[in-house]
């Protein structure tokens, strides 16, 4: 079983659409994150949740809204998609200080 | 200032060669991790290494926390080692937020 799994792996959509990316973990970790990797491969944190509670919101536009229905899931909903949102989005979990990443979702906005 | 800095930015090796990748980090960063992003985009944990030395097969890592650097050694490189190597550490504030370096892109030629 994949420890941190994201769906979909690839997402191509038009500008202005609303889309969601799902993340599920079976590691039993309390903390989950969303990271964004831009076209230059730079990785930066977007959100952090601990036990379903938002801990970090790293000045991400309001169009991005994370939702954590339970400890094992952290979904990312994006409204009114823009061309600049094209990137790879990674979900991650943490055991203490050690982080584990999902396989990434490549979002392309056309 | 730059919190996590990696060198070199790019590296080309012949299969079988050895290499050392370096990660310098600022006072506000700790709990270093090394990741390998393979050509399929997956981020794979290599080492969680806040200090000391660890080895896993042909790879080993050393972090000297007092001098704010970490080294990743790759011995007898193989084409499957190609990809981008990231180091990342936790920022201050105990939020679990990982701050990434800009990566070292490694190409191993057969």
HADDOCK unambig.tbl for C-alpha pairs under 7 A between the chains (distance, minus, plus):
assign (segid A and resid 42 and name CA) (segid B and resid 102 and name CA) 5.75 0.50 0.50
assign (segid A and resid 43 and name CA) (segid B and resid 100 and name CA) 6.17 0.50 0.50
assign (segid A and resid 45 and name CA) (segid B and resid 97 and name CA) 6.78 0.50 0.50
assign (segid A and resid 97 and name CA) (segid B and resid 31 and name CA) 6.64 0.50 0.50
assign (segid A and resid 97 and name CA) (segid B and resid 96 and name CA) 6.41 0.50 0.50
assign (segid A and resid 98 and name CA) (segid B and resid 48 and name CA) 6.30 0.50 0.50
assign (segid A and resid 100 and name CA) (segid B and resid 45 and name CA) 6.85 0.50 0.50
assign (segid A and resid 101 and name CA) (segid B and resid 43 and name CA) 6.22 0.50 0.50
assign (segid A and resid 103 and name CA) (segid B and resid 42 and name CA) 4.89 0.50 0.50
assign (segid A and resid 103 and name CA) (segid B and resid 43 and name CA) 6.66 0.50 0.50
assign (segid A and resid 104 and name CA) (segid B and resid 42 and name CA) 6.75 0.50 0.50
